[in-house]
């Protein structure tokens, strides 16, 4: 099995006690696979391509949902589409979380209360986005409730591990296959992404890689790792290693407005580029102009320039059009950010030169500079 390392991205050490999984007659598994997004699709493709570990697979995913302003966009589960294309049974979970807690698992995974779970049933999740209640978990053997998590645990527990690793400028990441634990009661520690580790695989983050590239790499390796774990379980050679109860490793909460709001006095140009690579697939980085009313500006195509700009003010937030090419903005520690495309909310993106000419029309260019606001949060955008 690919249990390659118990070292982590950060210098945490803990004592490991391995537990060996005992095979139950070398049976292939009946699998309930829960997920939704492209990461779960990448993992699933590797699993589907390994029929030596499964008898049948059933997918549980999200129903179609209307999102965006006034429900103008129909969001469809990529995993559901993939499953249908492969002729895998696809079941839709309830849209509301409260209804999901009482949702009956699809056959053959829903068993009567008090009935021991079949030993060849396995529950798998990958980027599912819902907490599974004990009533669901208990319908599978304890050692056969597995989650594929895209980080080297215990670092980056939470729903956005890839984004936070990129935002921190990590050079290395990885993927783990872990057991799923019941949610702890309020005030108790553990639970989410804290289960025993059945396998882990470390990977370098390619230079200038963005979220999509890292996600797809980890999904492929995570799927391969998952198949390896399942094969070892069938052979009776799988081992699990507990995570530490307490850890100082960074967490990975949901991406919020605080993450895409940029304050040039608080972040260096390199740190802003890291954020762009991490979350621009979801939200563009946002700054504000000192207009009345305040106007938010979204930054696109950001980089750290090779050329200096000797006449740019040293004040964070100061910006100028450099060589008619890009907008140069002063950031923390006297670093400079280059932005080649910008856009206002509900407007089309514009090249830096065209945006600059528009800024002149607003009367916010003083001399040869624009000053973006710092030390604040832009007004909330829908």
C-alpha positions as CSV (number, residue, x, y, z in Angstrom):
1,X,0.0,0.0,0.0
2,X,1.2,3.6,-0.7
3,X,1.5,4.6,3.0
4,X,4.5,6.6,2.0
5,X,5.0,9.1,4.8
6,X,3.8,10.3,8.1
7,X,5.8,13.6,7.9
8,X,3.8,16.7,7.2
9,X,4.2,20.0,5.4
10,X,5.1,21.7,8.7
11,X,7.4,20.4,11.4
12,X,4.9,18.5,13.5
13,X,5.9,15.2,15.1
14,X,3.7,12.7,16.8
15,X,3.9,9.0,17.8
16,X,2.2,6.7,15.3
17,X,0.6,3.3,16.2
18,X,-0.4,1.3,13.2
19,X,-3.5,-0.9,13.2
20,X,-3.8,-3.7,10.6
21,X,-7.1,-4.2,8.8
22,X,-8.3,-7.8,8.8
23,X,-9.6,-9.2,5.5
24,X,-13.1,-10.6,5.5
25,X,-12.8,-13.3,2.9
26,X,-11.1,-11.3,0.1
27,X,-14.4,-10.0,-1.3
28,X,-14.7,-7.2,-3.8
29,X,-16.7,-4.3,-2.5
30,X,-20.1,-2.8,-3.0
31,X,-19.4,0.9,-3.0
32,X,-21.5,4.0,-2.2
33,X,-19.6,7.0,-3.6
34,X,-20.6,10.5,-2.5
35,X,-19.2,13.6,-4.1
36,X,-20.0,16.4,-6.5
37,X,-17.2,18.5,-8.1
38,X,-14.3,18.0,-10.5
39,X,-12.1,16.7,-7.7
40,X,-14.6,13.9,-6.8
41,X,-14.8,13.1,-10.6
42,X,-11.1,12.7,-10.9
43,X,-11.0,10.3,-7.9
44,X,-14.0,8.4,-9.3
45,X,-12.4,7.9,-12.7
46,X,-9.5,6.1,-11.1
47,X,-11.8,4.0,-8.9
48,X,-14.1,3.1,-11.9
49,X,-11.0,1.9,-13.9
50,X,-10.2,-0.6,-11.1
51,X,-12.9,-3.3,-11.3
52,X,-10.8,-5.7,-9.3
53,X,-11.9,-3.8,-6.1
54,X,-15.6,-3.5,-6.7
55,X,-18.7,-5.5,-7.6
56,X,-20.9,-2.5,-8.1
57,X,-20.8,1.3,-7.5
58,X,-23.6,3.6,-6.7
59,X,-23.2,7.4,-6.7
60,X,-25.0,9.9,-4.4
61,X,-24.6,13.5,-5.4
62,X,-26.4,16.9,-5.4
63,X,-29.5,17.6,-7.4
64,X,-29.5,20.4,-10.0
65,X,-29.8,23.8,-8.4
66,X,-30.4,27.4,-9.6
67,X,-27.7,29.7,-8.5
68,X,-26.5,33.2,-9.2
69,X,-28.5,36.4,-9.3
70,X,-32.2,35.5,-9.3
71,X,-31.4,31.9,-10.0
72,X,-30.3,32.7,-13.5
73,X,-27.7,29.8,-13.7
74,X,-28.4,26.1,-13.4
75,X,-25.7,24.3,-11.5
76,X,-25.4,20.6,-12.4
77,X,-23.4,18.0,-10.5
78,X,-20.3,17.1,-12.6
79,X,-20.1,13.8,-10.7
80,X,-23.8,13.1,-11.6
81,X,-23.0,13.7,-15.3
82,X,-20.0,11.5,-15.2
83,X,-21.8,8.7,-13.5
84,X,-24.7,8.8,-16.0
85,X,-22.2,8.7,-18.9
86,X,-20.6,5.6,-17.4
87,X,-24.1,4.0,-16.7
88,X,-23.5,4.0,-13.0
89,X,-26.6,4.4,-10.8
90,X,-26.9,8.0,-9.6
91,X,-29.1,9.0,-6.7
92,X,-29.8,12.6,-5.7
93,X,-29.6,13.7,-2.0
94,X,-32.0,16.2,-0.6
95,X,-31.2,19.9,-1.3
96,X,-31.7,21.0,2.3
97,X,-29.2,19.9,5.0
98,X,-31.9,19.2,7.5
99,X,-33.6,16.8,5.1
100,X,-30.3,15.1,4.3
101,X,-29.8,14.1,7.9
102,X,-32.9,11.8,7.6
103,X,-32.3,10.7,4.1
104,X,-32.5,6.9,3.5
105,X,-29.4,5.5,1.7
106,X,-30.1,3.9,-1.6
107,X,-30.3,0.1,-1.8
108,X,-28.5,-2.0,-0.9
109,X,-26.9,0.3,1.6
110,X,-29.9,1.1,3.7
111,X,-30.1,-1.6,6.4
112,X,-32.7,-2.1,9.3
113,X,-31.7,-0.6,12.7
114,X,-29.7,-3.1,14.7
115,X,-28.6,-5.1,11.7
116,X,-24.8,-5.5,11.4
117,X,-23.4,-3.8,8.3
118,X,-22.4,-6.1,5.5
119,X,-18.6,-6.6,5.5
120,X,-18.3,-6.0,1.8
121,X,-20.0,-2.6,1.9
122,X,-17.8,0.6,1.6
123,X,-18.7,4.2,1.9
124,X,-16.4,6.6,0.0
125,X,-16.5,10.4,-0.1
126,X,-14.5,13.0,-2.0
127,X,-15.2,16.7,-1.8
128,X,-18.8,15.9,-0.8
129,X,-19.4,19.0,1.2
130,X,-21.9,17.5,3.7
131,X,-21.4,16.2,7.2
132,X,-22.6,12.6,7.4
133,X,-24.7,11.8,10.5
134,X,-23.9,8.8,12.6
135,X,-27.1,7.1,11.4
136,X,-25.5,6.9,7.9
137,X,-22.0,6.0,9.0
138,X,-23.2,3.2,11.2
139,X,-24.6,1.4,8.1
140,X,-21.0,0.6,7.1
141,X,-18.2,-1.2,9.0
142,X,-16.1,1.3,10.9
143,X,-13.0,0.7,8.9
144,X,-14.8,1.0,5.6
145,X,-16.0,4.7,5.8
146,X,-13.3,6.4,3.8
147,X,-12.7,10.0,2.6
148,X,-10.2,11.3,0.1
149,X,-8.8,14.6,1.4
150,X,-6.4,16.7,-0.7
151,X,-3.8,17.6,1.9
152,X,-1.2,15.9,4.1
153,X,-3.1,15.7,7.3
154,X,-3.3,17.0,9.9
155,X,-2.4,20.1,7.9
156,X,-5.3,21.9,6.2
157,X,-8.3,20.1,7.7
158,X,-11.4,21.7,6.3
159,X,-13.4,22.3,3.1
160,X,-10.8,24.3,1.2
161,X,-7.3,22.7,1.6
162,X,-6.0,23.3,-1.9
163,X,-6.9,26.9,-1.8
164,X,-5.3,27.6,1.5
165,X,-2.1,25.7,0.7
166,X,-1.8,27.9,-2.5
167,X,-2.6,31.1,-0.6
168,X,0.2,30.3,1.9
169,X,2.7,29.7,-0.9
170,X,3.3,26.0,0.0
171,X,5.7,24.2,-2.3
172,X,4.5,20.8,-1.3
173,X,1.1,19.2,-0.8
174,X,-0.5,15.8,-0.9
175,X,-3.5,13.6,-0.5
176,X,-4.7,11.3,2.2
177,X,-7.2,8.5,2.5
178,X,-8.7,8.7,5.9
179,X,-11.4,7.1,8.0
180,X,-14.6,9.1,8.7
181,X,-15.5,9.8,12.3
182,X,-18.9,10.8,13.8
183,X,-19.2,14.5,14.4
184,X,-18.2,15.5,17.9
185,X,-20.6,17.1,20.3
186,X,-20.2,20.9,20.9
187,X,-17.0,21.5,22.9
188,X,-15.4,18.2,22.0
189,X,-12.3,18.1,19.7
190,X,-11.8,15.9,16.6
191,X,-14.3,14.7,14.0
192,X,-13.9,16.6,10.7
193,X,-10.9,15.2,8.7
194,X,-9.5,13.8,11.9
195,X,-9.9,10.1,11.2
196,X,-7.1,7.5,11.0
197,X,-4.9,7.7,7.9
198,X,-5.0,4.6,5.6
199,X,-2.7,6.1,3.0
200,X,-1.0,9.3,2.0
201,X,1.0,10.6,-0.9
202,X,3.1,13.7,-1.1
203,X,3.5,15.9,-4.2
204,X,5.5,19.0,-5.2
205,X,3.3,21.9,-6.3
206,X,4.5,23.0,-9.8
207,X,5.7,26.5,-10.1
208,X,2.9,29.0,-11.0
209,X,0.3,26.2,-10.7
210,X,-3.2,27.4,-10.1
211,X,-6.1,25.7,-8.2
212,X,-7.4,23.7,-11.2
213,X,-4.0,22.2,-12.0
214,X,-3.3,21.2,-8.4
215,X,-6.9,19.9,-7.9
216,X,-6.6,17.7,-11.0
217,X,-3.2,16.4,-10.0
218,X,-4.4,15.5,-6.5
219,X,-7.6,13.9,-7.7
220,X,-5.7,11.6,-10.0
221,X,-3.2,10.6,-7.3
222,X,-6.0,10.4,-4.7
223,X,-7.9,8.0,-6.8
224,X,-4.9,5.8,-7.3
225,X,-4.1,5.9,-3.6
226,X,-7.7,5.0,-2.8
227,X,-7.6,2.0,-5.1
228,X,-4.4,0.9,-3.5
229,X,-6.0,1.1,0.0
230,X,-9.0,-0.9,-1.2
231,X,-6.7,-3.6,-2.7
232,X,-4.8,-3.8,0.5
233,X,-8.0,-4.2,2.5
234,X,-9.1,-7.1,0.2
235,X,-5.7,-8.7,0.7
236,X,-5.7,-8.1,4.5
237,X,-2.5,-5.9,4.4
238,X,-4.0,-2.5,5.0
239,X,-2.7,-0.4,7.9
240,X,-4.2,2.7,9.6
241,X,-2.3,5.4,11.5
242,X,-4.1,7.7,14.0
243,X,-3.8,11.5,13.6
244,X,-2.7,13.6,16.7
245,X,-5.6,14.7,18.9
246,X,-4.3,18.3,18.9
247,X,-2.3,20.1,16.3
248,X,-0.9,23.5,15.4
249,X,-1.1,22.9,11.7
250,X,-3.0,25.4,9.6
251,X,-6.7,24.9,8.9
252,X,-8.7,25.3,5.7
253,X,-12.0,27.0,6.3
254,X,-14.5,27.9,3.5
255,X,-13.2,30.8,1.2
256,X,-14.9,34.0,2.3
257,X,-14.9,37.7,1.4
258,X,-11.9,38.3,3.6
259,X,-9.9,36.0,1.3
260,X,-10.7,37.8,-2.0
261,X,-10.6,41.3,-0.5
262,X,-7.1,42.8,-1.1
263,X,-5.4,45.4,1.2
264,X,-2.2,46.5,-0.5
265,X,-0.8,47.6,2.9
266,X,-1.1,44.1,4.3
267,X,0.0,41.8,1.5
268,X,3.1,41.6,-0.7
269,X,2.8,41.4,-4.4
270,X,3.8,37.7,-4.3
271,X,1.2,36.9,-1.6
272,X,-1.5,38.5,-3.8
273,X,-0.4,36.4,-6.8
274,X,-0.7,33.3,-4.6
275,X,-4.3,34.3,-3.7
276,X,-5.1,34.9,-7.4
277,X,-3.9,31.4,-8.3
278,X,-5.8,29.9,-5.3
279,X,-9.3,31.4,-5.7
280,X,-9.7,33.3,-9.0
281,X,-11.6,30.3,-10.4
282,X,-14.2,31.1,-7.7
283,X,-13.9,34.9,-7.1
284,X,-11.7,37.6,-8.6
285,X,-9.6,39.5,-6.1
286,X,-11.3,42.8,-5.2
287,X,-10.1,46.3,-4.3
288,X,-11.8,49.7,-4.0
289,X,-11.4,53.1,-5.4
290,X,-11.9,56.3,-3.3
291,X,-15.0,57.4,-5.3
292,X,-18.3,58.5,-4.0
293,X,-20.0,56.1,-3.9
294,X,-17.1,53.6,-3.5
295,X,-16.5,51.5,-6.6
296,X,-15.1,48.0,-6.3
297,X,-12.6,46.8,-8.9
298,X,-11.8,43.2,-9.7
299,X,-8.2,42.3,-10.5
300,X,-7.4,39.8,-13.3
301,X,-4.2,38.5,-14.9
302,X,-2.0,39.5,-12.0
303,X,1.8,38.9,-11.8
304,X,5.0,40.2,-10.3
305,X,6.8,42.3,-12.9
306,X,10.5,42.0,-13.8
307,X,10.8,45.7,-14.6
308,X,11.1,48.3,-11.8
309,X,8.9,51.4,-11.8
310,X,11.1,54.1,-10.2
311,X,8.6,56.9,-10.2
312,X,5.7,55.0,-8.5
313,X,4.9,56.3,-5.1
314,X,6.1,54.2,-2.1
315,X,2.7,54.3,-0.5
316,X,0.8,51.0,-0.6
317,X,-2.2,51.3,-2.9
318,X,-0.5,53.7,-5.3
319,X,-0.9,52.7,-9.0
320,X,0.2,53.9,-12.4
321,X,0.0,52.8,-16.0
322,X,3.5,51.5,-16.9
323,X,4.7,51.6,-20.5
324,X,1.1,51.5,-21.7
325,X,1.2,47.8,-20.7
326,X,-0.1,47.1,-17.3
327,X,-1.2,48.7,-14.1
328,X,1.6,48.7,-11.5
329,X,0.4,48.8,-7.9
330,X,2.6,49.4,-4.8
331,X,2.1,46.6,-2.2
332,X,3.5,45.8,1.3
333,X,7.3,45.8,1.7
334,X,7.7,48.1,-1.4
335,X,6.8,45.2,-3.7
336,X,5.0,45.9,-7.0
337,X,2.0,44.0,-8.5
338,X,1.3,44.1,-12.2
339,X,-2.4,43.8,-13.4
340,X,-3.1,43.5,-17.1
341,X,-6.9,43.2,-16.9
342,X,-9.5,44.8,-14.5
343,X,-13.3,45.0,-14.3
344,X,-16.0,46.7,-12.4
345,X,-18.9,44.7,-11.0
346,X,-21.4,43.7,-13.8
347,X,-19.1,45.2,-16.5
348,X,-16.8,43.5,-19.0
349,X,-13.2,43.1,-18.3
350,X,-10.9,45.8,-19.8
351,X,-7.2,45.9,-20.6
352,X,-5.2,48.0,-18.1
353,X,-4.7,50.8,-20.6
354,X,-8.5,51.1,-21.4
355,X,-9.3,50.9,-17.7
356,X,-6.8,53.6,-17.0
357,X,-8.4,55.9,-19.5
358,X,-11.8,55.3,-17.9
359,X,-10.3,56.1,-14.5
360,X,-9.2,59.5,-15.9
361,X,-12.8,60.1,-16.9
362,X,-13.9,59.5,-13.3
363,X,-11.4,62.2,-12.1
364,X,-9.5,59.8,-9.8
365,X,-6.1,60.1,-11.6
366,X,-4.0,62.6,-9.8
367,X,-0.8,63.4,-11.7
368,X,0.1,60.0,-13.0
369,X,-1.3,57.9,-10.2
370,X,-4.5,56.4,-8.8
371,X,-4.7,55.6,-5.1
372,X,-6.6,52.5,-4.1
373,X,-8.1,52.4,-0.7
374,X,-6.3,50.5,2.0
375,X,-7.1,49.5,5.6
376,X,-10.8,48.6,4.8
377,X,-13.1,46.0,3.3
378,X,-14.7,46.7,-0.1
379,X,-18.5,47.0,0.0
380,X,-20.1,43.6,-0.2
381,X,-20.9,42.3,-3.7
382,X,-23.5,39.7,-4.5
